[in-house]
Amino acid sequence: MEAVAIAVPDYIAFDVETTGFSPEEDRIIEAAFVRFENGRPVARWSSLVHPGREVGLKILRLTGIDLNELVKSPDMESICGEIEKFRGRLPLVGHNPGFDVSFLSRVIQGFPGVPVYDTLELARIVCPGLKSYKLGDLAGELDIPLCDAHRACDDAEATGRIFEVIQREIARLPEDVRKNIISIMGEEWASACLFQAEESFGHQLSLFIDGSSYGLSAARAEILQVSPDDSQVEKVPLEWLPDMLEALKGHIFVDYPERLDYANVAASLASYPGTVVLAGDVETLPGVGSGVCLLAAPHDYLCLLKASVIEKFARAGLLEHLDADAKRFLSAITVWKTRTQDGLFREIQLVGKGHALSRELSCSDFPDCQEHCAYSGRCFYLRALNTAADSRMIVTPKINCFDLPLEVNASACIVSGSDDLGTIWERNRPRLNLVRLREALEALRCSHCVELVERLIYKSLDVLGSKSDMVVPDDIVQTLSFVQQEIQLAIPDLRQQLRDSAGASWQLPFDPPVLGMNLRSLEYWMEQLQGVLMEDDTSIRLLEKGYGDSRGIIARKALWPAIEAKHALARRFEKVVLVSPNAGSMSQFEGLRRLHGLEPEDLVRFEGQETPKREADSGPLLVSIDKGHRMSYSEHLELTGEFLQRLAMESRENVLCLCPSYSYIRNLNSCISDSLESEGIAVFAQGIDGGTRVLEHLAEPGTMVLARFGVDIKGNSPVCPRILVIPRIPFMPPNTMTDLRQREIWDLGKNGFIEVSVLPVAFALRGYMETLSRNAGKIAVILLDPKLLPGQSAWGKDFMDQFHDVNAILCPPHTGIAQAVKWVSFG
Ligand code: SF4
């Protein structure tokens, strides 16, 4: 690598491992300090530390620290002197060092006492576009070896090396970009000195030469590189094409027997003459030839004019009031905008305030702005639109397909994996979350309106609680109209204040970005209020939002969003194809069909290939456990706890238990984790030991993971359990939509609950089982829900009928464990 001077060549990289996350309650078990000179490691100091308390199995497994060695180690007090001697007065470098400092400052007086640089913060700014900034992932991206992650010495050395690479990257940044970052972050920012070098150190040998570190660019590169003869393309059942194209005559649902990747099938339609829009998951689209254009919504693209205005604001000191999170995001944008090919925000991580700020910097004001814009020749969105005009296939996110710009001249739209089309359509409809509205008004100090909205929240809870009348009473409508008028009056004042504060020099085709976030928030709520109040009052309804969340959400009546979505597409395109794995089942079940807003003649099933028969000793095994009697919630929890303990100990397999709620996870965790950990089996509980990352631990042998329904295990994921336990079967959260749909089905003399709620869950479980089987070979799924047992509930039989072709057994708990273990051990 090219030698360039770096601002801080000598430093100490450090890291500690601890028994947990709390500096008050937890203790250090390992500390490491690595001295770097000229950016190279020259000396290491590390020690295990006797914590003076018990260490959880999880930590020992995560770090690989041997408990026997740990108990022979010195305590923290006795090594403080050595640490101080080793580190001297050199600046410190850590990866999210706030955590390490909070532990060390409790035991070392005056720690740190020197500048501390944070590679996590710096990497987010200087290397925007990475999928993850965890130490291991970042080291991998930057080609830095990290042999023993989660051991303090290796982590500290990797951190120090990352710091050196980051400094080189900073040195290569153009001087104006470095100055802009300092303006945004402020001169007093701890890392400002790294950006202050006088000269720019030439050699634009970027880490991101071809933009391949950016998610979307990489996906795009992959798409464009695959030739039509590539083996991926051969997987597409091309012989179906004539049938499928024939079917394009109407508005149809397509089912296909082998459940190949939806996008894969839809992608093969790219050979259809004329332009086709494919609405779906862009990232999973394999094997499409050239002539493909990615087109997102205007607000998904960076507006170069707004980005340059922000830099001017920073230099004028107008952004000083922003918090560190917002400043970091804006700094990352200044670097990213010099590197991005597509200008799509999905290339960078939108965490914290990133979502709101990306909206502020987006092309949302397009197209009126281009006449006044010096950047219009380079505008990312304009460029994407121009490319779309010459493309045979336009790929766009599903949410965007209803609202494509007029310039997109396509005749057919294929929606890939369209089961959630109704939900997506519904998301675009005006709705008011009263709690959020109150927060927005509070931020603007509209105390009178805050009170009114607060009263509305209580009122809406009454309405929801009684369930007697879901239509919003007149007085609520009147209050909403009043709030709307108040907001309408506040907007011009706020706009004037904003323009005054930004100075008179602004000749912008939009309100000053970022400075005007409050104004945008008011405008947003104004729009939602207008939408909700539009038309006749009876079209307004209060909706509940999911389990346990009874906050009032007021929305316009939308009974059949899927139908409306379909019609919206039909108005725009001559041909619409919705590709769904559930289409076959819809021809049998009225409720499912209605849920998707379809008529029987809408459904077309291709019989191009036969579904391979499942061999008797392959595929998943479904075990239903029969305890022989009905159980209360606590008895059932106890049964599940006992069952999981025995299962984990007897099988020593990786077990994933999908729980119905977070409180269930917590209860289960407190029942089983201690005894299992004493047996050497680590239990990871979602919501307690981290979020979805908890699933990563399923890659370790003999691990139990308790997670909420809805965990996403992708095809070909290395993280895959072989035994799946489901204590209770979940159903759609009750809300007005499902209530109304169910009622319609009851009116037809059918069971609305089964068709609208039970069947989709059964199909979802089937899909999940197929993914797991694909990844792990033989798997066993154990159902502990007593309602599934014969004779226990009206719907249990219907649910189990959906698994008629799966190897299934019904047995008492101990036999179930033996059967499951036997099944998965003969892979
Ligand atoms: S043309 Fe409009 S959207 Fe594009 S960069 Fe200029 S101001 Fe932004």
Residues whose N, C-alpha, C, O or C-beta is under 5 A from the ligand:
A	BS01	SF4	C303 L304 L305 C363 F366 C369 Q370 C373 Y375 S376 C379
